[in-house]
Amino acid sequence: MKITLNGNTYPLIEIQAFREQFALGPDFGIAHFESKDFTGLARIDSSNGALNELRHTVYQAIPVTIALSDLMDFLSRLSHLFRVKLYEVNTSIQLKPVEIDFAAAGFEDVCQALGYALILAVTTRSKFDFATVYQTWLDGTTRVASTSYPYMIGSNTWQIQVLNTAYGRIGLRVQTDEAVYYVRDAVYGCPAEGFMATLLAGVATRIATSVQSTL
């Protein structure tokens, strides 16, 4: 796996492999530096009915044909529908308002990106590749936290920073005396990430078909 930061790509090492490489204990990871309070968190894993309803509503809103000239306006309306429907089903999920707004903003950003990519593909007669569109968006949300934690290992002190994407904390940036490593730690993986990725891929497939049917 890889991680992209500010246009630069770095190898991403799995946490267990990194622990073995440096003979680190099982406590070395995100939780050691920034533990997570699970009190009052949304119940994504037990909200399949609500999520299925949300997905169905979004998919059903996509017409059989979409004129290329109407695409961006339609995607804006679809994003608004996603936000409204997410608020509606939230009694079963219990996201905080700021979390709903964040999810809706992410949905809209990806929809806008796929819209521009689809228009480009159609006008240049090139291939539309949503996987690249989505990964580019996700890479653009990757950040290194400003807080740096000192970590003693033998007589050396490492500097540890947490890595974040739109879906939360994904790993660590570890600066040793010799090198900088980027480590993937999925301990706090966002339960909604898989749902959103699948939903957006489905949206992209349906919209691409609807647009191409008008050409």
Accessible surface in RSA format (square Angstrom, percent):
REM  Atomic radii and reference values for relative SASA: ProtOr
REM  Chains: A
REM  Algorithm: Lee & Richards
REM  Probe-radius: 1.40
REM  Slices: 20
REM RES _ NUM      All-atoms   Total-Side   Main-Chain    Non-polar    All polar
REM                ABS   REL    ABS   REL    ABS   REL    ABS   REL    ABS   REL
RES MET A   1   143.87  74.5  87.47  57.9  56.40 134.3  87.70  74.6  56.16  74.4
RES LYS A   2   154.87  75.6 130.09  79.8  24.78  59.0  73.79  66.4  81.08  86.4
RES ILE A   3     7.56   4.3   4.64   3.5   2.91   7.0   7.56   5.4   0.00   0.0
RES THR A   4    29.12  20.7  28.73  29.1   0.39   0.9  18.80  25.2  10.32  15.6
RES LEU A   5    13.43   7.5  12.16   8.7   1.27   3.2  12.71   8.9   0.72   1.9
RES ASN A   6   152.75 105.3 108.36 104.7  44.39 106.9  38.15  91.8 114.60 110.8
RES GLY A   7    70.10  86.4   0.00   N/A  70.10  86.4  34.23  93.9  35.88  80.3
RES ASN A   8    80.58  55.6  77.59  75.0   3.00   7.2  11.68  28.1  68.90  66.6
RES THR A   9    77.14  54.9  48.13  48.8  29.01  69.1  28.51  38.3  48.62  73.5
RES TYR A  10    70.05  32.7  69.05  39.3   1.00   2.6  44.69  33.6  25.36  31.3
RES PRO A  11    99.03  72.2  97.36  88.8   1.67   6.1  97.41  80.4   1.63  10.1
RES LEU A  12    16.21   9.0   5.89   4.2  10.32  25.9   5.92   4.2  10.29  27.7
RES ILE A  13    42.82  24.4  38.62  28.8   4.20  10.1  42.82  30.8   0.00   0.0
RES GLU A  14    72.10  41.4  69.16  52.3   2.94   7.0  49.24  95.2  22.86  18.7
RES ILE A  15    21.78  12.4  21.78  16.2   0.00   0.0  21.78  15.7   0.00   0.0
RES GLN A  16    94.93  53.1  94.75  69.2   0.18   0.4  50.64 107.8  44.29  33.6
RES ALA A  17    49.77  45.8  42.51  65.6   7.25  16.5  45.01  63.4   4.76  12.6
RES PHE A  18     0.00   0.0   0.00   0.0   0.00   0.0   0.00   0.0   0.00   0.0
RES ARG A  19    38.94  16.3  38.51  19.6   0.43   1.0   3.98   5.4  34.96  21.2
RES GLU A  20   122.43  70.3  94.34  71.4  28.09  66.9  42.91  83.0  79.52  64.9
RES GLN A  21   105.85  59.2  68.95  50.4  36.91  87.9  38.12  81.1  67.73  51.4
RES PHE A  22    52.10  26.1  38.03  23.6  14.07  36.6  44.10  26.7   7.99  22.9
RES ALA A  23    96.58  88.8  60.47  93.3  36.12  82.2  71.50 100.7  25.09  66.5
RES LEU A  24    23.50  13.1   5.81   4.2  17.69  44.5   7.92   5.6  15.59  41.9
RES GLY A  25    30.97  38.2   0.00   N/A  30.97  38.2  21.33  58.5   9.63  21.6
RES PRO A  26   121.12  88.3 105.52  96.2  15.60  56.7 107.55  88.8  13.57  84.3
RES ASP A  27    90.85  63.6  75.29  74.9  15.56  36.8  47.16 111.0  43.69  43.6
RES PHE A  28     0.68   0.3   0.00   0.0   0.68   1.8   0.68   0.4   0.00   0.0
RES GLY A  29     3.28   4.0   0.00   N/A   3.28   4.0   3.28   9.0   0.00   0.0
RES ILE A  30     0.00   0.0   0.00   0.0   0.00   0.0   0.00   0.0   0.00   0.0
RES ALA A  31    47.45  43.6  37.97  58.6   9.48  21.6  38.24  53.8   9.21  24.4
RES HIS A  32    93.82  51.3  61.30  42.6  32.52  83.2  43.25  44.6  50.57  58.8
RES PHE A  33    26.02  13.0   6.33   3.9  19.69  51.2   9.42   5.7  16.61  47.5
RES GLU A  34    44.03  25.3  37.77  28.6   6.26  14.9  20.31  39.3  23.72  19.4
RES SER A  35    92.65  78.3  68.74  91.7  23.91  55.1  31.87  67.9  60.78  85.2
RES LYS A  36    64.21  31.3  46.61  28.6  17.60  41.9  21.02  18.9  43.19  46.0
RES ASP A  37   107.89  75.6  86.98  86.6  20.91  49.5  44.15 103.9  63.74  63.6
RES PHE A  38   122.53  61.3 108.55  67.2  13.98  36.4 108.95  66.1  13.59  38.9
RES THR A  39   115.52  82.2  91.22  92.5  24.30  57.9  72.21  97.0  43.31  65.5
RES GLY A  40    58.32  71.9   0.00   N/A  58.32  71.9  38.51 105.7  19.81  44.4
RES LEU A  41    60.92  33.9  47.34  33.9  13.59  34.2  47.42  33.3  13.50  36.3
RES ALA A  42    25.56  23.5   5.38   8.3  20.18  45.9   5.38   7.6  20.18  53.5
RES ARG A  43   113.53  47.7 106.54  54.3   6.99  16.7  55.27  75.5  58.26  35.3
RES ILE A  44    19.18  10.9  16.72  12.5   2.46   5.9  16.72  12.0   2.46   6.7
RES ASP A  45   115.72  81.1  92.36  91.9  23.36  55.2  41.42  97.5  74.30  74.1
RES SER A  46    86.31  72.9  49.40  65.9  36.91  85.0  52.62 112.1  33.69  47.2
RES SER A  47     3.85   3.3   0.01   0.0   3.85   8.9   3.85   8.2   0.01   0.0
RES ASN A  48    97.74  67.4  95.15  92.0   2.59   6.2  24.28  58.4  73.46  71.0
RES GLY A  49    55.06  67.9   0.00   N/A  55.06  67.9  40.60 111.4  14.45  32.4
RES ALA A  50    10.79   9.9   2.71   4.2   8.08  18.4   5.63   7.9   5.15  13.6
RES LEU A  51    14.91   8.3  14.91  10.7   0.00   0.0  14.91  10.5   0.00   0.0
RES ASN A  52    73.13  50.4  69.33  67.0   3.80   9.2  24.12  58.0  49.01  47.4
RES GLU A  53    80.00  45.9  73.24  55.4   6.76  16.1  31.81  61.5  48.19  39.3
RES LEU A  54     1.08   0.6   1.08   0.8   0.00   0.0   1.08   0.8   0.00   0.0
RES ARG A  55    62.71  26.3  62.71  32.0   0.00   0.0  13.16  18.0  49.55  30.0
RES HIS A  56   112.37  61.4 108.59  75.5   3.78   9.7  69.81  72.0  42.56  49.5
RES THR A  57    33.13  23.6  27.88  28.3   5.25  12.5  22.65  30.4  10.48  15.8
RES VAL A  58     0.00   0.0   0.00   0.0   0.00   0.0   0.00   0.0   0.00   0.0
RES TYR A  59    36.53  17.1  30.05  17.1   6.48  16.9  25.90  19.5  10.63  13.1
RES GLN A  60   129.20  72.2 101.26  74.0  27.94  66.5  21.62  46.0 107.58  81.6
RES ALA A  61    39.04  35.9  15.29  23.6  23.75  54.0  27.30  38.4  11.74  31.1
RES ILE A  62    18.96  10.8   2.19   1.6  16.77  40.4   2.21   1.6  16.75  45.5
RES PRO A  63    57.81  42.1  44.90  40.9  12.91  46.9  56.65  46.8   1.17   7.3
RES VAL A  64   128.13  84.3 116.47 105.4  11.65  28.1 122.95 106.8   5.18  14.1
RES THR A  65    74.81  53.2  64.54  65.4  10.27  24.5  32.42  43.6  42.38  64.1
RES ILE A  66     8.02   4.6   4.01   3.0   4.00   9.6   8.02   5.8   0.00   0.0
RES ALA A  67    43.24  39.8  36.51  56.3   6.73  15.3  37.57  52.9   5.68  15.0
RES LEU A  68    41.31  23.0  33.61  24.0   7.70  19.4  33.61  23.6   7.70  20.7
RES SER A  69   105.21  88.9  64.26  85.8  40.95  94.3  58.95 125.5  46.26  64.8
RES ASP A  70    74.74  52.4  74.61  74.3   0.12   0.3  13.99  32.9  60.75  60.6
RES LEU A  71     0.00   0.0   0.00   0.0   0.00   0.0   0.00   0.0   0.00   0.0
RES MET A  72    41.45  21.5  39.84  26.4   1.61   3.8  40.11  34.1   1.34   1.8
RES ASP A  73    93.18  65.3  90.52  90.1   2.66   6.3  14.63  34.4  78.55  78.3
RES PHE A  74    17.04   8.5  17.04  10.6   0.00   0.0  17.04  10.3   0.00   0.0
RES LEU A  75     0.00   0.0   0.00   0.0   0.00   0.0   0.00   0.0   0.00   0.0
RES SER A  76    51.26  43.3  45.21  60.3   6.05  13.9  26.70  56.9  24.56  34.4
RES ARG A  77   141.36  59.4 133.09  67.8   8.27  19.7  73.02  99.8  68.34  41.4
RES LEU A  78     2.69   1.5   0.49   0.4   2.20   5.5   2.57   1.8   0.12   0.3
RES SER A  79     5.84   4.9   3.71   4.9   2.13   4.9   4.01   8.5   1.83   2.6
RES HIS A  80   116.78  63.8 111.74  77.7   5.04  12.9  79.74  82.2  37.04  43.1
RES LEU A  81    52.53  29.3  50.90  36.4   1.63   4.1  52.53  36.9   0.00   0.0
RES PHE A  82     1.37   0.7   1.37   0.8   0.00   0.0   1.37   0.8   0.00   0.0
RES ARG A  83    73.81  31.0  73.81  37.6   0.00   0.0  24.19  33.1  49.62  30.1
RES VAL A  84    71.94  47.3  68.02  61.6   3.93   9.5  70.44  61.2   1.50   4.1
RES LYS A  85    22.57  11.0  22.25  13.7   0.31   0.7   5.26   4.7  17.31  18.4
RES LEU A  86     6.22   3.5   6.22   4.5   0.00   0.0   6.22   4.4   0.00   0.0
RES TYR A  87    96.97  45.3  84.07  47.8  12.90  33.6  71.32  53.6  25.65  31.6
RES GLU A  88   102.80  59.0  79.42  60.1  23.38  55.7  42.70  82.6  60.09  49.1
RES VAL A  89     8.78   5.8   3.33   3.0   5.45  13.1   8.78   7.6   0.00   0.0
RES ASN A  90    23.40  16.1  22.45  21.7   0.95   2.3   2.97   7.2  20.43  19.7
RES THR A  91   114.44  81.4  92.61  93.9  21.83  52.0  83.05 111.6  31.39  47.5
RES SER A  92    53.56  45.3  45.29  60.4   8.27  19.1  17.56  37.4  36.01  50.4
RES ILE A  93     0.30   0.2   0.30   0.2   0.00   0.0   0.30   0.2   0.00   0.0
RES GLN A  94    94.51  52.8  83.53  61.0  10.98  26.1  24.74  52.7  69.77  52.9
RES LEU A  95    30.24  16.8  23.41  16.7   6.83  17.2  23.45  16.5   6.78  18.3
RES LYS A  96    96.44  47.0  93.61  57.4   2.83   6.7  86.89  78.2   9.55  10.2
RES PRO A  97    90.84  66.2  90.84  82.8   0.00   0.0  90.84  75.0   0.00   0.0
RES VAL A  98   104.61  68.8  99.97  90.5   4.64  11.2 102.45  89.0   2.16   5.8
RES GLU A  99    58.37  33.5  52.27  39.5   6.10  14.5  27.22  52.7  31.15  25.4
RES ILE A 100     1.01   0.6   1.01   0.8   0.00   0.0   1.01   0.7   0.00   0.0
RES ASP A 101    58.25  40.8  56.54  56.3   1.72   4.1  21.03  49.5  37.22  37.1
RES PHE A 102   125.36  62.7 118.72  73.5   6.65  17.3 122.34  74.2   3.02   8.7
RES ALA A 103    27.56  25.3  18.61  28.7   8.95  20.4  27.15  38.2   0.42   1.1
RES ALA A 104     1.92   1.8   0.83   1.3   1.09   2.5   0.83   1.2   1.09   2.9
RES ALA A 105    42.24  38.8  40.58  62.6   1.67   3.8  42.18  59.4   0.06   0.2
RES GLY A 106    14.14  17.4   0.00   N/A  14.14  17.4  13.54  37.2   0.60   1.3
RES PHE A 107     0.00   0.0   0.00   0.0   0.00   0.0   0.00   0.0   0.00   0.0
RES GLU A 108    65.57  37.6  65.57  49.6   0.00   0.0   7.53  14.6  58.04  47.4
RES ASP A 109    76.77  53.8  70.43  70.1   6.34  15.0  11.71  27.6  65.06  64.9
RES VAL A 110     0.00   0.0   0.00   0.0   0.00   0.0   0.00   0.0   0.00   0.0
RES CYS A 111     0.00   0.0   0.00   0.0   0.00   0.0   0.00   0.0   0.00   0.0
RES GLN A 112    42.38  23.7  42.38  31.0   0.00   0.0  26.56  56.5  15.82  12.0
RES ALA A 113    35.52  32.7  26.02  40.2   9.50  21.6  32.08  45.2   3.44   9.1
RES LEU A 114     0.00   0.0   0.00   0.0   0.00   0.0   0.00   0.0   0.00   0.0
RES GLY A 115     0.00   0.0   0.00   N/A   0.00   0.0   0.00   0.0   0.00   0.0
RES TYR A 116   139.50  65.1 134.51  76.5   4.99  13.0  95.95  72.1  43.55  53.7
RES ALA A 117    27.07  24.9  18.26  28.2   8.80  20.0  23.45  33.0   3.62   9.6
RES LEU A 118     0.52   0.3   0.52   0.4   0.00   0.0   0.52   0.4   0.00   0.0
RES ILE A 119    48.08  27.4  48.08  35.8   0.00   0.0  48.08  34.6   0.00   0.0
RES LEU A 120   111.01  61.8 108.90  77.9   2.12   5.3 110.83  77.8   0.19   0.5
RES ALA A 121     6.87   6.3   4.69   7.2   2.18   5.0   5.46   7.7   1.41   3.7
RES VAL A 122    31.23  20.6  14.98  13.6  16.25  39.1  21.22  18.4  10.01  27.2
RES THR A 123    90.05  64.0  54.89  55.6  35.16  83.8  55.20  74.1  34.85  52.7
RES THR A 124    78.13  55.6  50.90  51.6  27.22  64.9  56.51  75.9  21.62  32.7
RES ARG A 125   227.51  95.5 189.68  96.7  37.82  90.1  70.72  96.7 156.79  95.0
RES SER A 126    63.33  53.5  41.24  55.0  22.08  50.9  43.46  92.5  19.87  27.8
RES LYS A 127   182.69  89.1 151.04  92.7  31.65  75.4 101.42  91.3  81.27  86.6
RES PHE A 128    37.66  18.8  16.50  10.2  21.16  55.1  17.85  10.8  19.82  56.7
RES ASP A 129    61.88  43.3  54.55  54.3   7.33  17.3  18.70  44.0  43.17  43.1
RES PHE A 130    25.82  12.9  20.95  13.0   4.86  12.7  20.95  12.7   4.86  13.9
RES ALA A 131    72.24  66.4  58.43  90.2  13.81  31.4  65.22  91.8   7.02  18.6
RES THR A 132    77.93  55.4  73.04  74.0   4.90  11.7  58.81  79.0  19.12  28.9
RES VAL A 133    19.93  13.1  14.59  13.2   5.34  12.9  18.78  16.3   1.15   3.1
RES TYR A 134    25.89  12.1  25.89  14.7   0.00   0.0  25.78  19.4   0.11   0.1
RES GLN A 135    87.33  48.8  87.33  63.8   0.00   0.0  38.60  82.2  48.73  37.0
RES THR A 136    88.10  62.7  82.07  83.2   6.03  14.4  66.60  89.5  21.50  32.5
RES TRP A 137    37.38  15.0  27.25  13.2  10.13  23.8  32.63  17.4   4.75   7.7
RES LEU A 138    23.68  13.2  23.68  16.9   0.00   0.0  23.68  16.6   0.00   0.0
RES ASP A 139    36.44  25.5  30.76  30.6   5.68  13.4   6.93  16.3  29.51  29.4
RES GLY A 140    45.94  56.6   0.00   N/A  45.94  56.6  35.38  97.1  10.56  23.6
RES THR A 141    33.42  23.8  23.49  23.8   9.94  23.7  27.49  36.9   5.93   9.0
RES THR A 142     8.22   5.8   3.74   3.8   4.48  10.7   0.00   0.0   8.22  12.4
RES ARG A 143   143.22  60.1 141.92  72.3   1.30   3.1  62.16  85.0  81.05  49.1
RES VAL A 144    48.77  32.1  24.66  22.3  24.11  58.1  24.66  21.4  24.11  65.4
RES ALA A 145    24.90  22.9  15.97  24.6   8.94  20.3  24.83  35.0   0.08   0.2
RES SER A 146   112.94  95.4  79.26 105.8  33.69  77.6  56.08 119.4  56.87  79.7
RES THR A 147    68.76  48.9  61.56  62.4   7.21  17.2  35.11  47.2  33.66  50.9
RES SER A 148    51.40  43.4  29.64  39.6  21.76  50.1  26.39  56.2  25.01  35.0
RES TYR A 149    55.24  25.8  55.22  31.4   0.02   0.0  40.55  30.5  14.69  18.1
RES PRO A 150    92.04  67.1  74.43  67.8  17.61  64.0  74.57  61.6  17.47 108.6
RES TYR A 151    36.88  17.2  35.10  20.0   1.78   4.6  17.10  12.9  19.77  24.4
RES MET A 152   124.12  64.3 102.59  67.9  21.53  51.3  90.92  77.3  33.19  44.0
RES ILE A 153    44.30  25.2  38.03  28.3   6.27  15.1  41.98  30.2   2.32   6.3
RES GLY A 154    72.30  89.2   0.00   N/A  72.30  89.2  44.45 122.0  27.85  62.4
RES SER A 155   109.86  92.8  73.13  97.6  36.73  84.6  51.52 109.7  58.34  81.7
RES ASN A 156    62.98  43.4  60.19  58.2   2.79   6.7   2.88   6.9  60.10  58.1
RES THR A 157    58.25  41.4  42.22  42.8  16.03  38.2  26.37  35.4  31.88  48.2
RES TRP A 158    10.07   4.0  10.07   4.9   0.00   0.0   4.63   2.5   5.44   8.8
RES GLN A 159    66.79  37.3  66.46  48.6   0.33   0.8  33.94  72.2  32.85  24.9
RES ILE A 160     0.00   0.0   0.00   0.0   0.00   0.0   0.00   0.0   0.00   0.0
RES GLN A 161    32.45  18.1  32.45  23.7   0.00   0.0   0.59   1.3  31.86  24.2
RES VAL A 162     0.81   0.5   0.69   0.6   0.12   0.3   0.69   0.6   0.12   0.3
RES LEU A 163     0.02   0.0   0.02   0.0   0.00   0.0   0.02   0.0   0.00   0.0
RES ASN A 164    39.56  27.3  39.56  38.2   0.00   0.0  15.68  37.7  23.89  23.1
RES THR A 165    17.80  12.7   7.55   7.7  10.24  24.4   6.85   9.2  10.95  16.6
RES ALA A 166    21.89  20.1   8.21  12.7  13.68  31.1  11.60  16.3  10.29  27.3
RES TYR A 167    30.07  14.0  17.70  10.1  12.37  32.2  20.63  15.5   9.44  11.6
RES GLY A 168    30.77  37.9   0.00   N/A  30.77  37.9  29.44  80.8   1.33   3.0
RES ARG A 169    49.97  21.0  44.91  22.9   5.06  12.0  11.72  16.0  38.25  23.2
RES ILE A 170    39.89  22.7  37.09  27.6   2.81   6.8  39.50  28.4   0.39   1.1
RES GLY A 171     0.00   0.0   0.00   N/A   0.00   0.0   0.00   0.0   0.00   0.0
RES LEU A 172     0.00   0.0   0.00   0.0   0.00   0.0   0.00   0.0   0.00   0.0
RES ARG A 173    49.16  20.6  49.12  25.0   0.04   0.1   2.38   3.2  46.78  28.4
RES VAL A 174     0.00   0.0   0.00   0.0   0.00   0.0   0.00   0.0   0.00   0.0
RES GLN A 175    79.88  44.7  77.89  56.9   1.99   4.7   5.60  11.9  74.28  56.3
RES THR A 176    11.35   8.1   1.86   1.9   9.49  22.6   2.08   2.8   9.27  14.0
RES ASP A 177    94.92  66.5  55.27  55.0  39.64  93.7  25.63  60.3  69.29  69.1
RES GLU A 178   146.02  83.8 109.23  82.6  36.78  87.6  66.33 128.3  79.68  65.1
RES ALA A 179    41.62  38.3  29.53  45.6  12.09  27.5  40.84  57.5   0.77   2.0
RES VAL A 180    57.21  37.6  33.65  30.5  23.56  56.8  33.65  29.2  23.56  63.9
RES TYR A 181    47.68  22.3  45.08  25.6   2.59   6.7  24.61  18.5  23.07  28.4
RES TYR A 182    17.74   8.3  16.66   9.5   1.08   2.8   5.47   4.1  12.27  15.1
RES VAL A 183     0.00   0.0   0.00   0.0   0.00   0.0   0.00   0.0   0.00   0.0
RES ARG A 184    75.62  31.7  75.31  38.4   0.31   0.7   3.01   4.1  72.61  44.0
RES ASP A 185     6.87   4.8   6.87   6.8   0.00   0.0   0.00   0.0   6.87   6.9
RES ALA A 186    53.84  49.5  33.42  51.6  20.42  46.4  37.88  53.3  15.97  42.3
RES VAL A 187    85.20  56.1  51.36  46.5  33.84  81.5  62.38  54.2  22.82  61.9
RES TYR A 188    20.31   9.5  13.04   7.4   7.26  18.9  10.12   7.6  10.19  12.6
RES GLY A 189    44.51  54.9   0.00   N/A  44.51  54.9  27.19  74.6  17.32  38.8
RES CYS A 190    37.71  28.5  25.56  28.5  12.15  28.5   4.08  10.3  33.63  36.3
RES PRO A 191    72.79  53.0  44.68  40.7  28.11 102.2  57.82  47.7  14.96  93.0
RES ALA A 192    23.32  21.4  23.27  35.9   0.05   0.1  23.32  32.8   0.00   0.0
RES GLU A 193    60.20  34.6  60.20  45.5   0.00   0.0  15.86  30.7  44.34  36.2
RES GLY A 194    45.88  56.6   0.00   N/A  45.88  56.6  40.43 110.9   5.46  12.2
RES PHE A 195    27.72  13.9  17.39  10.8  10.34  26.9  23.60  14.3   4.13  11.8
RES MET A 196    15.78   8.2  15.78  10.4   0.00   0.0  11.20   9.5   4.58   6.1
RES ALA A 197    32.77  30.1  28.82  44.5   3.95   9.0  29.30  41.3   3.47   9.2
RES THR A 198    82.20  58.5  76.27  77.3   5.93  14.1  54.09  72.7  28.11  42.5
RES LEU A 199     0.00   0.0   0.00   0.0   0.00   0.0   0.00   0.0   0.00   0.0
RES LEU A 200     1.10   0.6   1.10   0.8   0.00   0.0   1.10   0.8   0.00   0.0
RES ALA A 201    42.22  38.8  40.66  62.8   1.56   3.5  41.20  58.0   1.02   2.7
RES GLY A 202    11.49  14.2   0.00   N/A  11.49  14.2  10.62  29.1   0.87   1.9
RES VAL A 203     0.00   0.0   0.00   0.0   0.00   0.0   0.00   0.0   0.00   0.0
RES ALA A 204     1.26   1.2   1.17   1.8   0.08   0.2   1.18   1.7   0.07   0.2
RES THR A 205    89.01  63.3  82.37  83.5   6.64  15.8  60.79  81.7  28.22  42.7
RES ARG A 206    98.50  41.4  94.14  48.0   4.36  10.4  28.12  38.4  70.38  42.7
RES ILE A 207     0.00   0.0   0.00   0.0   0.00   0.0   0.00   0.0   0.00   0.0
RES ALA A 208    11.08  10.2  11.08  17.1   0.00   0.0  11.08  15.6   0.00   0.0
RES THR A 209    85.23  60.6  82.42  83.6   2.82   6.7  63.10  84.8  22.13  33.5
RES SER A 210     5.35   4.5   5.32   7.1   0.02   0.1   0.02   0.1   5.32   7.5
RES VAL A 211     0.00   0.0   0.00   0.0   0.00   0.0   0.00   0.0   0.00   0.0
RES GLN A 212    95.31  53.3  83.11  60.7  12.20  29.1  24.80  52.8  70.51  53.5
RES SER A 213    65.15  55.1  25.42  33.9  39.73  91.5  38.25  81.4  26.90  37.7
RES THR A 214    60.23  42.8  23.24  23.6  36.99  88.1  29.25  39.3  30.97  46.8
RES LEU A 215   127.05  70.8  60.26  43.1  66.79 167.9  92.13  64.7  34.92  94.0
END  Absolute sums over single chains surface
CHAIN  1 A    11499.0       9064.9       2434.1       6598.7       4900.4
END  Absolute sums over all chains
TOTAL         11499.0       9064.9       2434.1       6598.7       4900.4
